[in-house]
Amino acid sequence: MPTTKITIVGSGIAGLATAVSLHAAGFDRVTVYEADPSVRSLGLGLNILPNAVRELAELGLLDELLHQAVRTRELAMYNPHGDLVWREDRGTHAGYTWPQLSVSRARLVAVLAAEVRRRLGDGALVTDARLVGLDHGPGGPRAVFTDRRGDTRTVGTDVLLCADGIRSAARSLLYPDEGPPLTNGTTLYRGTAWADAFLTGDSMAVLGDDRRRLVLYPIERNAEERRALVNWVAAFPDEDGSTHRRPMGAADSREVILRQFGRWSPPGTDLASLLKDTEDIQRYPMTDRDPIPRWTFGNVTLVGDAAHAMYPAGSNGATQAVIDARVLAWHLAAHHPDVGGALRAYEAERRPQMTELQASARSMGPERVITLAHQRAPDGFDDVRDVFGEEELAQISHDFAVTGRFDQEWVNTRPSLTVSPHRPPVTRPDSRSTR
């Protein structure tokens, strides 16, 4: 395995997690190429579900992440009136062996990048290298990169793993007629601000009707002052299809958000104050990609959002990128030196699962209960049992967990994806490709 040269495109969560996973599986000729001049992260907070936290723990990263993150204790979903629709424990409080983590995306990327450098050396991360061409012919993959000066370099490799996000240059080269990501007409507004802790102090709250969502969760805490750095997301339809493209300052964004949500009742949170204390408000359309019939071309494959970008419902973006990385490394070790067979096996396991999860995310995953609550009781309710059958809410949550392979039984009991660099496994642990 040390003789196998592996090239990764993209230094986001998927690319960096893949590099660390490959080294853990015995591959040490791994290089990550990043288009930007530095390894950095866009975006604010994110959630990592226990199935991915388990993988990060097996890579030796959990202790560091626990210093950087909040252990999510519960998920609580409400209608706009503040009526509780559904509440469930999360992470170790729900019986998982591993926690669910809420963390700054920048901090997660920093932890992964530091681990790549520690394991593979500073030269393993190459910046200012934008992918502009690739060849997946029988002679082995060749990737062409360009820098800001316009200089190009061609990199020959044994394996090319493309983890360059929802606007993947690699995917556009493999599917030149696909076009840009798809939008559903919803605009996302996002920000972070320090505020009083709400509910348990470690809770994620989601409020909504049939068209709008307001999401709140802490990504950092000051326990002594019972304060938290709250990551918030406001999502609502863009009426004329152009709101996210018009220049808008923070004050204008606050005004637009309060017009939509000013009369809502988020638990323990003064939304107007939270928005006032948010210095930078990010704004962009909600997008995803249609599933594609094939990720793998010879010794080239797609990873993370480049393969299966989905709507931000159910905390599966970063989570599934980490799972991709670990499954891919497992198959490359197990099938070595048959690289093509390894990539096809990785795709055979992951693509059907992610296609199903993408479809579920389009119906908003577990948040579908909020839409149903509004449709059935738009003016609110006194008792949620008057709106839903006894087992209906729990079944919706359970079905989504099973679809994403993060239900408690599976996460706690499935065989480990950790392999010995010297004696890789010859058979794949049950991937639960059928149920």
C-alpha positions as CSV (number, residue, x, y, z in Angstrom):
1,M,0.0,0.0,0.0
2,P,2.8,2.6,0.6
3,T,3.5,2.5,-3.1
4,T,0.0,3.5,-4.1
5,K,-0.2,7.2,-4.9
6,I,-3.5,8.8,-4.0
7,T,-4.5,12.3,-5.0
8,I,-7.5,14.1,-3.3
9,V,-9.2,17.2,-4.8
10,G,-10.6,19.5,-2.1
11,S,-9.6,20.3,1.5
12,G,-13.1,20.5,3.0
13,I,-14.4,18.0,5.5
14,A,-14.7,15.2,3.0
15,G,-11.2,15.6,1.5
16,L,-9.4,16.0,4.8
17,A,-11.3,13.1,6.5
18,T,-10.5,10.9,3.5
19,A,-6.8,11.7,3.8
20,V,-6.7,10.9,7.5
21,S,-8.7,7.7,6.9
22,L,-6.4,6.6,4.2
23,H,-3.3,7.1,6.3
24,A,-5.0,5.1,9.2
25,A,-5.6,2.3,6.7
26,G,-1.9,2.2,5.7
27,F,-1.6,4.5,2.7
28,D,1.1,7.2,3.1
29,R,1.4,8.6,-0.4
30,V,-1.6,10.9,-0.1
31,T,-1.8,14.5,-1.3
32,V,-4.7,16.9,-1.0
33,Y,-5.0,19.7,-3.5
34,E,-7.0,22.9,-2.6
35,A,-8.1,25.6,-5.1
36,D,-7.9,28.4,-2.5
37,P,-4.7,30.0,-1.4
38,S,-5.1,28.5,2.1
39,V,-7.0,25.7,3.8
40,R,-10.0,27.4,5.2
41,S,-13.7,26.8,5.8
42,L,-16.8,28.6,4.7
43,G,-20.0,28.3,6.7
44,L,-20.7,28.5,10.4
45,G,-22.0,25.7,12.6
46,L,-22.8,22.1,11.8
47,N,-23.8,18.9,13.5
48,I,-22.0,15.6,13.4
49,L,-24.2,12.6,14.2
50,P,-23.0,9.7,16.4
51,N,-22.3,7.4,13.4
52,A,-19.7,9.9,12.1
53,V,-18.5,10.8,15.6
54,R,-17.7,7.1,16.1
55,E,-15.5,7.2,13.0
56,L,-13.7,10.4,14.2
57,A,-13.2,8.7,17.6
58,E,-11.6,5.6,15.9
59,L,-9.3,8.0,14.1
60,G,-8.2,9.4,17.4
61,L,-9.8,12.8,17.0
62,L,-12.7,12.7,19.6
63,D,-10.8,14.1,22.5
64,E,-9.7,17.2,20.6
65,L,-13.1,17.7,19.1
66,L,-14.8,17.5,22.5
67,H,-12.7,20.6,23.5
68,Q,-14.0,22.4,20.4
69,A,-17.7,21.3,20.3
70,V,-20.9,21.1,22.3
71,R,-22.4,17.7,23.0
72,T,-26.0,18.0,21.7
73,R,-28.4,16.7,24.3
74,E,-31.8,16.9,22.6
75,L,-33.7,17.9,19.4
76,A,-36.9,19.8,20.0
77,M,-39.3,20.8,17.2
78,Y,-42.0,23.4,17.5
79,N,-44.6,25.2,15.5
80,P,-44.4,29.0,15.2
81,H,-46.6,29.4,18.3
82,G,-44.1,27.7,20.4
83,D,-46.1,24.5,20.8
84,L,-43.8,21.5,21.1
85,V,-44.4,19.0,18.3
86,W,-41.7,16.5,18.9
87,R,-38.7,16.1,21.3
88,E,-36.1,13.4,21.4
89,D,-32.8,12.8,23.2
90,R,-29.7,12.8,21.1
91,G,-26.2,11.2,21.3
92,T,-25.3,9.5,24.5
93,H,-28.5,10.7,26.1
94,A,-30.4,8.6,23.6
95,G,-28.3,5.5,24.3
96,Y,-25.6,5.9,21.6
97,T,-22.1,5.0,22.6
98,W,-20.8,8.2,21.0
99,P,-22.2,11.7,21.3
100,Q,-23.7,14.0,18.7
101,L,-21.6,17.2,18.3
102,S,-22.4,20.7,17.3
103,V,-19.3,22.6,16.3
104,S,-18.0,25.4,14.2
105,R,-17.2,24.1,10.6
106,A,-13.9,26.1,10.8
107,R,-12.8,24.3,13.9
108,L,-13.6,20.9,12.5
109,V,-11.7,21.7,9.4
110,A,-8.7,23.0,11.5
111,V,-8.6,19.8,13.5
112,L,-8.7,17.6,10.4
113,A,-6.1,19.7,8.6
114,A,-3.7,19.6,11.6
115,E,-4.1,15.8,11.7
116,V,-3.4,15.5,8.0
117,R,-0.2,17.5,8.5
118,R,0.8,15.5,11.5
119,R,0.3,12.1,9.8
120,L,1.4,12.9,6.3
121,G,3.6,16.1,6.6
122,D,3.1,19.7,5.5
123,G,3.6,18.8,1.9
124,A,0.4,16.7,1.9
125,L,-1.7,19.9,1.7
126,V,-1.1,21.8,-1.6
127,T,-3.0,25.1,-1.9
128,D,-3.6,27.5,-4.8
129,A,-4.3,24.5,-7.1
130,R,-7.6,24.5,-8.9
131,L,-8.6,21.4,-10.9
132,V,-9.2,22.3,-14.5
133,G,-8.9,19.0,-16.3
134,L,-8.8,15.3,-15.7
135,D,-8.2,12.1,-17.6
136,H,-9.6,8.8,-16.3
137,G,-8.2,6.6,-19.1
138,P,-6.6,3.2,-18.9
139,G,-3.1,4.7,-18.2
140,G,-4.2,5.9,-14.8
141,P,-5.8,9.2,-13.7
142,R,-4.1,12.5,-14.6
143,A,-5.3,15.7,-13.0
144,V,-4.5,19.2,-14.3
145,F,-4.3,22.0,-11.8
146,T,-3.8,25.7,-12.3
147,D,-2.8,28.5,-9.8
148,R,-3.7,32.2,-9.6
149,R,-0.9,33.1,-12.0
150,G,-2.3,30.8,-14.6
151,D,0.5,28.3,-14.3
152,T,-0.5,24.7,-14.7
153,R,0.7,21.3,-13.5
154,T,-0.3,17.8,-14.4
155,V,-0.3,15.2,-11.7
156,G,-0.3,11.5,-12.5
157,T,-1.7,9.3,-9.8
158,D,-2.9,5.8,-9.0
159,V,-6.2,7.0,-7.5
160,L,-8.0,10.3,-7.9
161,L,-10.6,11.1,-5.2
162,C,-12.7,14.2,-5.9
163,A,-14.1,15.8,-2.8
164,D,-14.5,19.4,-4.0
165,G,-18.0,20.1,-2.9
166,I,-21.4,20.9,-4.3
167,R,-19.8,22.9,-7.1
168,S,-17.3,20.2,-7.9
169,A,-15.0,20.9,-10.8
170,A,-14.4,17.2,-11.1
171,R,-18.1,16.4,-11.3
172,S,-18.6,19.1,-14.0
173,L,-15.8,17.5,-16.0
174,L,-17.3,14.0,-15.6
175,Y,-20.9,15.3,-16.3
176,P,-20.3,18.4,-18.5
177,D,-24.1,18.8,-19.3
178,E,-25.3,18.8,-15.7
179,G,-25.3,22.5,-15.0
180,P,-25.2,24.3,-11.7
181,P,-26.7,23.1,-8.4
182,L,-30.5,23.1,-8.1
183,T,-32.4,25.5,-5.9
184,N,-35.8,25.0,-4.4
185,G,-36.5,28.7,-4.2
186,T,-35.7,29.0,-0.5
187,T,-33.1,31.4,0.8
188,L,-31.0,30.6,3.8
189,Y,-29.8,33.3,6.3
190,R,-27.2,32.2,8.8
191,G,-25.2,33.7,11.6
192,T,-23.8,33.2,15.1
193,A,-24.1,35.4,18.2
194,W,-23.6,35.0,22.0
195,A,-26.9,34.7,23.9
196,D,-28.4,33.2,27.0
197,A,-28.4,29.4,26.9
198,F,-31.9,28.0,26.1
199,L,-33.7,24.8,27.1
200,T,-31.1,22.4,28.4
201,G,-28.2,24.6,27.3
202,D,-27.2,21.8,24.8
203,S,-30.4,21.7,22.8
204,M,-31.1,22.1,19.1
205,A,-34.5,23.8,18.5
206,V,-36.2,23.8,15.1
207,L,-39.4,25.8,14.5
208,G,-41.4,25.9,11.4
209,D,-44.6,25.8,9.4
210,D,-45.1,24.3,5.9
211,R,-42.7,26.8,4.2
212,R,-40.3,28.3,6.7
213,R,-37.8,27.1,9.2
214,L,-35.9,28.6,12.1
215,V,-33.0,26.6,13.6
216,L,-31.0,27.4,16.7
217,Y,-28.3,25.4,18.5
218,P,-25.1,26.2,20.5
219,I,-21.7,25.5,19.1
220,E,-19.7,26.9,22.0
221,R,-20.6,27.5,25.7
222,N,-19.7,29.6,28.6
223,A,-21.0,27.4,31.4
224,E,-20.2,29.8,34.2
225,E,-22.3,32.6,32.7
226,R,-24.8,30.2,31.1
227,R,-24.2,31.8,27.8
228,A,-23.7,30.1,24.4
229,L,-22.5,31.0,21.0
230,V,-25.8,30.2,19.1
231,N,-25.7,29.2,15.5
232,W,-29.0,30.2,13.9
233,V,-30.5,29.5,10.5
234,A,-33.6,31.2,9.0
235,A,-35.0,29.7,5.8
236,F,-38.0,30.9,3.8
237,P,-39.1,31.1,0.2
238,D,-37.6,33.7,-2.1
239,E,-40.8,35.2,-3.5
240,D,-39.3,36.7,-6.7
241,G,-36.4,34.3,-7.2
242,S,-33.7,36.9,-6.8
243,T,-33.5,37.9,-3.1
244,H,-30.3,36.0,-2.5
245,R,-28.6,37.7,-5.5
246,R,-29.3,41.3,-4.4
247,P,-26.7,43.1,-2.3
248,M,-28.0,43.2,1.3
249,G,-26.2,44.4,4.5
250,A,-26.7,42.9,7.9
251,A,-29.4,45.6,8.9
252,D,-31.4,44.8,5.8
253,S,-31.1,41.0,6.4
254,R,-32.3,41.5,10.0
255,E,-35.3,43.4,8.8
256,V,-36.2,40.7,6.2
257,I,-35.8,37.9,8.8
258,L,-37.9,39.7,11.4
259,R,-40.7,40.3,8.9
260,Q,-40.9,36.5,8.5
261,F,-40.2,35.3,12.1
262,G,-40.7,38.4,14.4
263,R,-43.9,36.9,15.9
264,W,-42.6,33.4,16.3
265,S,-41.8,32.1,19.8
266,P,-38.4,30.3,19.9
267,P,-37.9,28.7,23.3
268,G,-35.9,30.9,25.7
269,T,-34.6,33.1,22.9
270,D,-35.1,36.8,22.1
271,L,-34.8,36.5,18.3
272,A,-34.5,40.3,17.7
273,S,-31.6,40.6,20.2
274,L,-29.9,37.5,18.7
275,L,-30.1,39.1,15.3
276,K,-28.9,42.5,16.6
277,D,-25.9,40.8,18.1
278,T,-25.0,39.0,14.9
279,E,-22.3,40.9,13.2
280,D,-22.1,38.9,9.9
281,I,-25.2,37.4,8.3
282,Q,-24.5,35.0,5.5
283,R,-27.2,34.6,2.8
284,Y,-27.4,32.1,-0.1
285,P,-30.0,29.8,-1.8
286,M,-30.8,26.3,-0.5
287,T,-29.3,24.0,-3.1
288,D,-28.7,20.3,-3.8
289,R,-27.9,18.0,-6.6
290,D,-29.9,15.3,-8.4
291,P,-28.6,11.8,-7.9
292,I,-26.3,10.6,-10.6
293,P,-26.1,7.1,-12.1
294,R,-22.4,6.7,-11.5
295,W,-19.6,8.1,-9.2
296,T,-16.7,6.0,-10.4
297,F,-14.8,6.3,-13.7
298,G,-11.8,3.9,-13.8
299,N,-9.6,4.9,-10.8
300,V,-11.5,8.2,-10.2
301,T,-14.5,8.6,-7.9
302,L,-16.5,11.3,-6.1
303,V,-16.7,11.8,-2.3
304,G,-19.0,13.9,-0.1
305,D,-21.0,16.7,-1.5
306,A,-19.3,16.2,-4.9
307,A,-21.2,12.9,-5.0
308,H,-24.4,13.5,-3.1
309,A,-25.0,17.1,-2.1
310,M,-28.4,17.3,-0.2
311,Y,-30.6,19.8,1.5
312,P,-29.5,20.7,5.1
313,A,-32.2,18.6,6.8
314,G,-31.3,16.1,9.5
315,S,-27.6,17.0,10.0
316,N,-26.2,14.8,7.2
317,G,-23.8,16.9,5.2
318,A,-20.6,16.6,7.3
319,T,-21.8,13.3,8.8
320,Q,-22.1,11.5,5.5
321,A,-18.8,13.0,4.2
322,V,-17.0,11.4,7.2
323,I,-18.7,8.1,6.5
324,D,-17.8,8.2,2.8
325,A,-14.1,8.8,3.8
326,R,-14.0,5.8,6.1
327,V,-15.9,3.4,3.8
328,L,-13.7,4.4,0.9
329,A,-10.5,3.8,2.9
330,W,-11.8,0.5,4.1
331,H,-12.4,-0.7,0.5
332,L,-9.1,0.5,-0.8
333,A,-7.3,-1.4,1.9
334,A,-9.5,-4.5,1.5
335,H,-9.2,-4.7,-2.3
336,H,-5.6,-3.6,-2.7
337,P,-4.1,-3.6,-5.2
338,D,-7.3,-3.7,-7.2
339,V,-8.0,0.0,-7.0
340,G,-10.8,0.0,-9.6
341,G,-12.6,-2.8,-7.8
342,A,-12.3,-0.9,-4.5
343,L,-13.8,2.2,-5.9
344,R,-16.7,0.3,-7.4
345,A,-17.3,-1.5,-4.1
346,Y,-17.3,1.8,-2.3
347,E,-19.8,3.2,-4.8
348,A,-22.0,0.1,-4.6
349,E,-22.3,0.5,-0.9
350,R,-22.7,4.2,-0.6
351,R,-24.5,5.5,-3.7
352,P,-27.8,3.6,-3.1
353,Q,-27.9,4.8,0.5
354,M,-27.1,8.4,-0.4
355,T,-29.7,8.4,-3.2
356,E,-32.3,7.4,-0.7
357,L,-31.1,10.0,1.8
358,Q,-31.1,12.8,-0.8
359,A,-34.7,12.1,-1.5
360,S,-35.6,12.0,2.2
361,A,-33.8,15.4,2.7
362,R,-35.9,16.9,-0.1
363,S,-39.0,16.1,2.1
364,M,-37.1,17.7,5.0
365,G,-36.2,14.4,6.8
366,P,-37.3,14.4,10.4
367,E,-38.5,18.0,10.1
368,R,-41.4,16.7,8.1
369,V,-43.3,16.5,11.4
370,I,-43.3,20.3,11.6
371,T,-44.9,20.6,8.1
372,L,-47.5,18.0,9.1
373,A,-48.3,19.8,12.3
374,H,-48.9,23.0,10.5
375,Q,-51.1,21.4,7.8
376,R,-53.2,19.6,10.4
377,A,-53.3,22.4,13.1
378,P,-52.3,25.8,11.5
379,D,-53.6,27.7,14.6
380,G,-51.7,25.6,17.0
381,F,-52.8,22.9,19.5
382,D,-53.2,22.2,23.2
383,D,-52.1,18.6,23.0
384,V,-50.0,17.2,20.2
385,R,-51.8,13.8,20.6
386,D,-54.8,15.5,19.1
387,V,-52.7,16.1,15.9
388,F,-50.6,12.9,15.6
389,G,-51.2,9.2,16.2
390,E,-49.4,7.7,19.2
391,E,-46.5,6.2,17.3
392,E,-46.5,8.5,14.2
393,L,-43.9,11.0,15.3
394,A,-41.5,8.4,16.6
395,Q,-41.8,6.4,13.4
396,I,-40.9,9.4,11.2
397,S,-37.7,10.0,13.2
398,H,-36.8,6.3,13.3
399,D,-37.3,5.9,9.6
400,F,-35.0,8.8,8.7
401,A,-32.4,7.4,11.1
402,V,-32.5,4.0,9.4
403,T,-32.3,5.6,6.0
404,G,-29.1,7.5,7.0
405,R,-27.7,4.5,8.8
406,F,-27.5,6.3,12.1
407,D,-30.1,4.5,14.1
408,Q,-28.8,3.5,17.6
409,E,-28.7,-0.2,17.1
410,W,-26.7,0.0,13.9
411,V,-24.2,2.6,15.1
412,N,-23.5,0.8,18.4
413,T,-23.2,-2.7,17.1
414,R,-21.8,-2.8,13.6
415,P,-18.3,-4.0,13.0
416,S,-15.5,-1.3,13.0
417,L,-14.2,0.2,9.8
418,T,-10.7,0.4,11.2
419,V,-8.3,-1.8,9.4
420,S,-4.8,-3.0,10.1
421,P,-2.4,-1.6,7.6
422,H,-0.6,-4.9,7.6
423,R,-3.6,-7.2,7.5
424,P,-6.6,-5.6,5.9
425,P,-9.9,-7.5,6.0
426,V,-10.9,-9.7,3.1
427,T,-14.7,-9.4,3.6
428,R,-16.7,-6.3,4.2
429,P,-18.7,-6.1,7.5
430,D,-22.5,-6.1,6.9
431,S,-23.1,-2.8,5.1
432,R,-26.9,-3.2,5.6
433,S,-27.4,-2.5,1.9
434,T,-30.7,-4.3,2.3
435,R,-33.1,-4.2,5.2
